[in-house]
Amino acid sequence: MPASPDREEVSIEGVLGHVVFRNPDSGFTIARLELDDRVVPVTVKGVLAGVEAGERVRVHGRWVEDAKYGRQFKIESFLPVTPETLEGLEKHLGGARVEGIGPIYAKKLVGFFGENLVEVLDNHPHRLREVPGIGPKRARAIEESWRTSREQRDTWIFLQGLGIAQGHAGRIVRRWGEHTVEKIRENPWLLATDVAGIGFLSADRAASSLGFEAESPHRLRAGLLHVLGKSTSDGHCFLPRAQLVDRAAELLGVSRDLIPARLEELAVDRAILIEDTPEGARVVLRELHSAREEVVETLQTLIRTPPRPVKIDVPAALVWASARAGIVLTQAQRDALARAMMGKVVVITGGPGTGKTTIVRLLLDIWEAKGLRVRLAAPTGRAARRMEEASGRRSNTIHRLLEFSPREGGFLRRPDNPLLADAVVIDEASMIDLPLAASLLGAMPRDGRLILVGDVDQLPSVGPGRVLGDFIDSGAVPVISLDVVFRQDEAGLIVANAHGILQGRHPRSAADATGDFFFIERDDPEAAAKTVVHLVTERIPKRWGFKPGDDVQVLVPMRKGSCGASALNVALRAALNPQPTPALAESTQPLQGDRVMQITNDYDKDVFNGDVGWVIGPGPENKGLTVRYDDGREIAYGADELDMLVPSYATTIHKSQGSEYDAVVVPLLTQHFRMLQRNLLYTAITRGKKLVVVVGSRRAIDIALKNAEARHRFTALTERLRSFL
């Protein structure tokens, strides 16, 4: 472990010598740097992406004392430097950076032009042909390579000067190439809107460095879009105009009076839509407005179009299905099944143990016996596999059901090419956000039947909207609510506590080790974190035989904090995937052997937000990583794509929706205050199939139970659906 680092940050410059270690994914490097005023090279460590041995570089950082490796220089930032001596220039030209030269021609060029060589390369490249042995073809290759090298270096220096993180520089250059500097100088806020992974605040800092005024129209428009975009992360589909103006003015630090004109410009550019309502104007991103209207119009058409004719003797079908399954249905179950089998669009909702799966399985038996083509799907891969296991029938993710095409940039199944099905059943429908709902409904055949199955008491979708809740609240579709827990004595405390939480009751802990629900009191976050790691790595595997990573999942209310998902992932990875070298230990990228989660939708790779897998090795040509997902597919990631992955030994409760695990461990502390809600605790507990352990404070549970009102989301879908009733 490094000890007592020097506080003062300094810059040193030299030629990069022997590279001891380099992580091709993150660019983390340990190397020797040959300084001009020292005989013995110094050891430097940090990100040195794109700098090769023999190149001159200026690094900024501080000296640290490593207990094992001695005095080293820890790099905070770096800049490539054109060599100033003839010897250094010869080494630079002879390296791999400038194509077409090599060591022999580098010596010839330096010998022929001497100290004028850089001037010749920059401004008079035609003179290269004066050197014996350099013909037109080689001269052109040298000229082009030198120009590209200088542009890349100048661009890199420009980006670092703006404070752009080194990991983002390559992505920016790939986005705009030789026009990078020009684009940023014209409108630096394009960094936030056009380059993945760079937020508004980073772009705003870059703009400030370039001297842009706080009241720049570019800045005001970018700030408005940032506020609207951020609101979708909180589930909103629009913001009241007054609220948007207030938030944007606060973010930008400008007068409210400057905002309306920029809003009108965005409306003219069709980036947003301003809707006038009796409650006041509201502002919605154009694509979300289109999605909402598609949902309303297609649902209306679907409901009003008669289903494909099929003769079903309902009483006889109920007797046949229950006898075939070997169960006796209650009257409530018979009524629910009858409504579902004859409905056009139906919602089935209920908590754990209320019989949703039984109703769906019998419904499928009846429909298939009558010759209906039925398709099953769920929002995530894990949820689809659970549906497959419960129904005994093939199930897909909604994205695969709709056949997303990376080449066309959209779903192949749409109104002009609907699904080949007479009925579609969607599980975990509470996870469906507004854009996905629009795509799903648009792909439905107009005479098709649609069953949406979900638990409305769970957290709503991660994306914008609360589609299942809005459908139910609107009264636009029939709703089958299941509220009786069957075989409650056999269900254990997980199911009992889940329903108790919905009523505001404290969860009960099992009396002995044969139980399935336990509460371990820990008020201190650090103590709670240690207990979580001990439970996952030792206690649960030894007592119940569950395998860490595969069978045991840590679910946390939020990412930040000493007992948040990020900190717990570091601690759990150290215990479950120890790395042998300090270089890898310092890497922030996913490592071989890590359990990881995809955090964005990647339609090209056919992996989506929330998909979980294991890093099994490097990618093609030993670059990047390869992840084997739970469905068996192996997906390669380039070095510049690794920010789409995060370790997932611990994950947020929001990200766990649609998944079930044999065992879950839930830290719940007052440091999670901002996220503590009744439906959050309910969702976490219902993820566990065989074992749930809550580690934390009774005070945090009290806060969650009392906070029964779900966070309000601006969607407007309920009112729009009611408008056609």
FENNOR-V538317 format. One record per helix or strand of 2 or more residues. SS is the DSSP state (@ for helix, = for strand). FROM is the first residue (numbers start at 0). TO is the last residue. Records with the same first field share a line. If there is no record, write none. Layout:
BEGIN
SS=FROM-TO + FROM-TO
END
This chain:
BEGIN
==1-2 + 9-21 + 27-34 + 41-46 + 55-65 + 69-79 + 238-239 + 271-274 + 281-284 + 344-349 + 373-377 + 395-396 + 403-404 + 409-410 + 422-426 + 448-453 + 477-481 + 516-520 + 551-555 + 594-597 + 611-617 + 624-628 + 633-636 + 644-646 + 649-651 + 660-667 + 687-695
@=85-93 + 101-122 + 124-129 + 135-160 + 165-185 + 189-193 + 199-208 + 216-232 + 240-251 + 255-267 + 285-303 + 313-324 + 330-341 + 355-368 + 380-390 + 397-400 + 428-430 + 433-442 + 466-473 + 487-501 + 524-543 + 564-575 + 581-585 + 619-621 + 638-643 + 653-655 + 669-674 + 677-684 + 697-705 + 716-721
END
